[in-house]
Amino acid sequence: MAEVEHIQASATVHGRVQGVGFRYSARSRAARLGLTGWVRNEPDGTVSVVCEGPRDKVGEFISWLRQGPPMAHVTNVDVRKKDATGTFRNFNVAF
């Protein structure tokens, strides 16, 4: 059986993404997908996300980020991918 490739994705989510439950919805979605990392609000009104896990699950999570929870209005998601580092133990809301 082939080993599953793990990657890390860093994303900046733009739009109406603060004050709409985005971080906690992202944490819940990431946990369901078995991803590790963090999500946090940024002073400029964006949300930053770093996640690690199997390539297909990270891709599924990024697709979710492009829509977000029901009250969000995502206008753009900047994504950078690289090899996973194994740094994270779970997925948290960072402050």
Backbone torsions as a table, in degrees:
resi	resn	phi	psi	omega
1	MET	NA	132.8	-177.3
2	ALA	-72.4	145.0	177.9
3	GLU	-74.7	138.2	179.8
4	VAL	-77.3	130.6	179.3
5	GLU	-78.3	126.5	176.8
6	HIS	-101.7	138.7	178.8
7	ILE	-130.6	167.6	172.8
8	GLN	-116.8	137.6	173.7
9	ALA	-123.8	134.5	172.5
10	SER	-112.1	131.2	-177.6
11	ALA	-134.5	146.4	170.1
12	THR	-117.5	121.7	-176.3
13	VAL	-104.0	124.6	-177.6
14	HIS	-107.8	153.7	176.8
15	GLY	124.0	-156.2	174.8
16	ARG	-86.3	88.6	-172.2
17	VAL	-127.0	1.7	174.5
18	GLN	-113.0	142.5	179.7
19	GLY	79.1	15.4	-178.2
20	VAL	-126.1	15.1	179.6
21	GLY	79.5	17.3	-175.0
22	PHE	-61.7	-48.3	-175.4
23	ARG	-62.5	-44.3	-176.8
24	TYR	-73.2	-33.5	174.0
25	SER	-66.5	-39.4	178.5
26	ALA	-64.8	-42.0	178.8
27	ARG	-60.9	-44.4	179.7
28	SER	-62.7	-46.1	-180.0
29	ARG	-63.7	-44.3	179.9
30	ALA	-61.8	-41.9	179.5
31	ALA	-63.4	-42.3	178.5
32	ARG	-62.6	-30.8	179.8
33	LEU	-86.7	-5.2	179.7
34	GLY	77.7	25.0	-179.2
35	LEU	-91.6	158.2	174.8
36	THR	-119.0	161.0	178.0
37	GLY	138.8	-146.4	-177.4
38	TRP	-157.1	164.1	175.2
39	VAL	-139.3	141.8	178.2
40	ARG	-153.6	153.3	172.0
41	ASN	-76.5	146.1	176.3
42	GLU	-112.6	153.8	-178.7
43	PRO	-58.3	-25.8	-177.9
44	ASP	-83.9	5.1	177.9
45	GLY	94.0	-3.9	176.8
46	THR	-88.2	173.4	172.5
47	VAL	-120.6	130.9	176.2
48	SER	-101.8	142.1	-179.6
49	VAL	-137.0	136.8	167.9
50	VAL	-127.8	126.6	179.6
51	CYS	-138.7	152.4	176.7
52	GLU	-134.2	147.6	176.8
53	GLY	163.0	-170.2	178.4
54	PRO	-59.1	141.0	-176.1
55	ARG	-48.8	-45.6	-176.5
56	ASP	-67.4	-37.1	179.7
57	LYS	-71.2	-38.4	175.7
58	VAL	-63.0	-41.7	177.4
59	GLY	-61.8	-40.2	177.6
60	GLU	-64.0	-41.1	179.2
61	PHE	-65.2	-43.0	179.0
62	ILE	-62.9	-38.3	175.6
63	SER	-60.4	-41.2	177.4
64	TRP	-64.0	-41.3	179.9
65	LEU	-57.8	-32.7	-178.1
66	ARG	-67.9	-16.1	177.5
67	GLN	-113.3	-46.9	179.6
68	GLY	74.9	-172.2	179.8
69	PRO	-72.3	169.0	-173.4
70	PRO	-53.9	-37.4	-176.7
71	MET	-83.2	-8.8	-178.5
72	ALA	-80.3	157.0	171.0
73	HIS	-134.0	96.3	-177.0
74	VAL	-84.7	127.3	179.0
75	THR	-102.8	-25.3	-179.4
76	ASN	-164.8	149.0	174.2
77	VAL	-132.5	115.9	174.7
78	ASP	-90.9	126.5	-175.7
79	VAL	-126.2	137.1	172.9
80	ARG	-127.2	132.5	-179.0
81	LYS	-118.2	148.7	175.8
82	LYS	-156.8	-179.4	178.4
83	ASP	-65.9	144.8	177.2
84	ALA	-65.2	149.6	179.6
85	THR	-104.7	-20.6	-176.9
86	GLY	75.0	15.8	-175.8
87	THR	-70.7	-33.9	-169.6
88	PHE	-95.7	146.5	178.9
89	ARG	-99.1	-31.1	179.6
90	ASN	-150.5	-167.2	179.6
91	PHE	-116.5	122.3	-173.7
92	ASN	-125.3	158.6	166.6
93	VAL	-86.7	122.7	-180.0
94	ALA	-99.1	152.5	179.1
95	PHE	-125.7	NA	NA
